[in-house]
Amino acid sequence: MTPPAAPSSNAPAPSGDAAWRMAAHWPDLAVALTEQAIDSVDHLLRGLGLLLQRGRLTEAEYRILALPAQRLKQCGVHAQQIVRLQSGQVRQSHEKIDLAYVVESVLQERREALALQGITVRRQFRPVELLIDPTVAYSLVQAMLEWAVQQGSRLELRVEPRVPDDTPPATAEPGPPRGWLAVDVLLDGPRVPESVYADGVLWLLAQQLASTDGGITLQRQVEPGRVRLTAQFRRTVGQARATDATGHDSGAPSTVFKTIGGSYAVVCSADAPTRLRALDVVKKLGIAADGVASAAQALAALAARDIHLLVLDEAHLPADAAQLADTLAQQRPGIAVVRLIGDAQPGTDQDAADGHHEAPRIPLEALDARLGPAVMFSLSKVV
């Protein structure tokens, strides 16, 4: 029996040129959709907050309504990251950093949120130095952790130098060890979450970050009683002893990490809204911070106590900013500096406090998303 013919359409099929133009517009469409979604969610959250303040909502009702909105906003932010990475809007600056410190920094930043979600984390870290852009590394660890939280509530994280899976036979000279990060999700039963192999936005973000670096291999797999997400970093430096494929190591203790709890930062901006936004980001990292509107106030803070980090708003510079730059260069050459810039300013510049490194420069439009990672890695050099 002949199957019925498919219904015809009067609309002509798009030509090759039309299809190409349509595909070329997808990044712009994705940006417009995510911006509108994020803006709408922000208005919704502000409205819910206003109802809560007026007593029209209870705390429990607010959390029930706000949680899906916050998840939608986070999804939009991740989508923006993917589009930005795919379009090459990432200025990488490879530095030598400790992968274990990066992972611990992420865990410290999110410790309160993880506790509220009922997430338990066990860790076993050994120092592994990588040559990588700090923001890419930090964002990748964040994406891997968020992906794992979606699969279960009991996590085990491990960082170590390890012989790669594609190592040559035992008769050949083994290659150098690679940095290895494993995030295990312990399952409560034999059933594996369907989301493990779904190409959701977090998995796509992690893949895009790995592809942007070019030296990272991601793999997700299911083992008895657990789901494992691993990242292997080829650009490993140093002479750390590697574990074998079974995970056997030299017995060295886990890394003892520096904490940022005792750090102190100053945000210097002549614009009050920008100053408050930056302070909010810094304080959420668990860092003590004060905001100042002039270089004179910043210098007074420098004289009063030991300051580890200065966030300087170059888009709204105080009138006496030159005095601050001179004092930093002469008296505090080791202080970490993060610069906030306007859209018209260049994306990189030499740090006046350290001629050997570029000071992170964060566009004001990306302040909420990028200031936190920049602060963490700037502090890791001085704390």
N, C-alpha and C positions, 0 to 999 in steps of 0.2 A: 504494500500500500504506500502510495506516495505521500510523504509528510506535507502538511499544509505549508504554503509559502509564507515567508515572513512578511509582515505588513510593510508596505512601501512608504517612503517618506518623500514629500515634495522638496524637502530641504537638501541642497547638494552637500555631499561630503566635503569637509574642509580640505583645501589643497595643501600641498606640502609646505608652501610658504605660510599659509594661514595657520597651520598646526604649529609651525616653528615660532611664529609670532605669539601664539597663545601660550606655548610653553615658556617663552621668554618673559611673559608677564606674570607667571606664577609667583616668583619671589616677591614682586610688588604687591600682588594680591594677598599673599600670606602675611606680609608686613601690615597691610591695611586691616586685615581681619583681626590679627592679634592685638594691634593697637586699640581697635575699637572694643574688642572683648575686655582687655585690661582696663580701659577707661570706664566701661560700663560697670565692671565689677567694683572698681574703686568707688563709683557713685553709690552702688548698692551697699557696700560696706559702710560708707559714711552715713547713709540713711539708717542702716541698722544700728549704728553706734548712737545716732541721735535719738532713735526710739528707746534704746537702752538707757540713755541719760535721762530721758523724760519719764522713765518708769513704765513705758508701754510694752516693754519686753523684759523678761527675766534673764538672768545670766545664762541659764540652761537653754532657753529659747534662742537667745542670741547665738550661742555656740552651734546649735543645730542648724540654724539658717546660714551662719557665716562660714562654716566648714566647707560646704560644697563650693561656695563662691571663692574662697581662698584657694581651693584646689584648681578651679578653673583659671584663676589668675596665674597660678604657678605654671599651669600647662601653657598658657600664653607666653609667659616669660621664657620657658624652655623652647617653644617654637621660634621665638625671636632669636634666641641664641643659635639655633640650627641654621636659620636663614643667614644670619650674620657670618657664621663660620663658612657656609657654603659659598657665599659671595666674596670670600677673601677679606672680609673686614676685620681682620685680626692682625695686629702688629706684634709678632712674637719676638721675645728677647730671651734666648736660652741662657739659663744660669745653672750652676751646680747647687742642687738642693737635696735634702734628705727626704726620701719618700715616706719614711716612717713618721717624720715630723709633720709632713703634710696631712697624713691620715689622722694623726692624733689631734692636729689643729681643727680639722673638720669635726671630729667627735666632741672636742671641748666646746666648739661653737654651738653645737646642736644638742648638748647634753640635757638641757631642760626640756626641749621638745621631745626628745627620745623618751625621757622619763614619763612625760605626760601621755605618750602613746603606748606605754607599757613595753617598750622595746628594751631588751637586755643585750648587752654587747660584751663579748669576751675578746680579748686581743692578745696577740703574741707578735711583737715587732722586733726586728733587728735593723740596724742602720743600713740603708742602701742609698748611695749617692747617685743621682741622675743628672743628666744634662737635658733640661727641659724648660719650657716657658712656665713660670710659676702659676700664672693664671689658668693656663690650660690644665696643668696638673691638679690644681685645686678644684676646678670645675668638674674634671673627670671623676675625682674621688666623690664629690657631692652627688653626681649623677648615679654613680655605682651604689652609693649608700641609699639614695632614695629608691632606686630600683629594687634593692634588697628588702627594704622596709615594706614594699608592696607585696612581697612574697611570704613574709612571716615575721614573727616578733622576737625570735631568738637568733642572734647573729654572732658569728665568729669571724674575726678579721685577722689576717696574717700578712706580714710584710717581711721579705727576706731576699737575699741574693740567691739565685737558683740556676742550676744547669738547665738550659732551655730544652724543650721537648724535642727539638730537631737537632740535638747534639750528635756529632759523628760517632761511629762505632768506637768501642773501647780501645781498639788498636790504634786509632788516630789520635792526634793531639786535640783534647777537648777545647771547645771555644770558651770565651770569657763568660762569666755568669751574667745573668740578666736580672734586673729588678723584677720582683714578682709580688703582686698584690692579689690576695684571694679574699673574697667576701662570701662566706658560707651562710646559708639560711637553713636552720635546723627545722625539719618538718615534724608536725605532731602526729602524722600518720602516713600510710603508704600513698595517699593521694597527692599528686603533684599539681600545684596551681596551674591553671590554664594560661595564666599571664606570663609564665616562664619563657615560652617560645613565641609570644606575641610581640610583634615589632611596634611596641608603643613608643610614645614620645621620649621617654627616658632612655630606652635602649637606642633609639635613633640619635639622641643627643650624645650619648656615650660613644657610639660609633663615629659620629662626626668629629668629636674631639680627638679620638684616636687617629682618625684619618688626617686631621689638621696637623697634628704633630708629625705623623709619618713614621714614627718609631715605636708604635704601641700596637700590640695584638690583643684583642678582646675575645673571650670565649665564655659561653654559658653552657653548663652541663648539669645533668641530674645524676646523683650518686645515691646509694642506699641511705635513706634517712635525711638527705640534704640536697639542696640546690646550690651550685657553686658558680660564681661569676669571677673570672680571673682576668688580670691585665698583666702582660709581660712588656717590659720596657727595655728596648735594645740598647739605648744610649746610657748604659750603666758605667760609672767611673769608679776608680779606686781598686783596691786589692782585697775586698771583702771575700771571705770564704763562703762558697756556695753550698747549699744543700743539694742532695740528689733528688731523683724523681719521686722517691718515697717520702720526702719531707724531712729526712734525717739531717740534723745540723750538728754543729760543733759543740753544742751544750752551752754556748754563750748566753748570758741572761738577756732578757728583753731590754730594749733601750729605756733609759731613764730620761724622761722628757722635761725640757724646760717648759714652764707655764707662762702665760701672759697675764696671769691674775694680778701681778704687781706692777704691770706696765702703766704708764701715764702718758696721755696724749693731749695736745692742744690743737683746736681747730681755729684757724685765723681767717675770718671772712668779714668784709664790710657789709655783706648782705645778710640780714637776720634770718630769712627763710632758708637760705642755703646753709648757713651755720647750724641751724637747728636740725636740718635733714642729715648733715654729716655727723653731727653729734649723736643722733639717734642710731645711725649705722654703727659707729664706733662703740657706743655703750652696749649695744646688743651683743657685741663680741666678748663682753666681760671685761672691757678695758676702762679704767677710770679716765675721764676726759673732761676738759673745760673748753668753753668757747670764748673767743676774744674778737673784738672788732677792729683792733689796731695793732701795729707792730710794737708800740710801746707796752701795751697790755701783754702781748706775747713774750716780750723780753722780761717783763716783771715776773711772769710765770716761770720762765727759764731760770731766773735768779732765785726763785723761792723754793724750787724742788727739782729733782732729777726728772727730766722729760725725755722719753724715748722716741717720741714720734711727733712730727708737726704736719698737720693737714693744712695746706695753704691754698686758698681760693684765689687763683690768678685771674679769674674772670671778674672778681670784685675785690681787687687789691686795695688795701688801706693806703692812704696818702703817704704814710711813712714806711712803705714796704722796703725801700732801699736800705734803710737802717737795719731791718731784720736780716736781709740777705748778707750784709757785711758782717754783722755780729755772728751769724751762724758759721760763715766761712772762717772767721778768726778764732772763735772760742769753742764752737761745738761742731767740728768737722765730721764727727761720727754719728750725729743724730739722723734718724730716718726721716725722709720727707716724702709726702705724697701730695701731688699738685692737682687741683681741680681746674679744668680749663673750659672755655666757652667753645662754641661750635666753630668759630673762625680761627681758633688758635691751632698750631700744629700739634700732632699727636705725641711727639716725643721731644725730650730736651735733656741736656746734661744736668744732673743734679748739682747745684752749687755747693752742696755739702759733701759731695763725694764725686770727684771727677772720673772715677773708674766705673761707675754704674749709672745707668739711666734711672732717674727718679720716675716712678709710675705717674702717668698723667691721665686723669680720669675725666672724660667729658661730663659736664653737668647733667646731660640727658640720661647718662648711664650711671649716675652716682649710686642709686640704690642697689644696682646689681653688681657693680664692679669695685666699689670702694672697699667693701669687706675683704675680699681676697687680696687686694693691694696692701691693705693695712697689715693683714696677717703675715704676708711675706716680707714686707718691709721691717716689721718687728723681729722676724726670725733672724735677721742679720745683726741685730744689736742687743737683743734681750739675752 
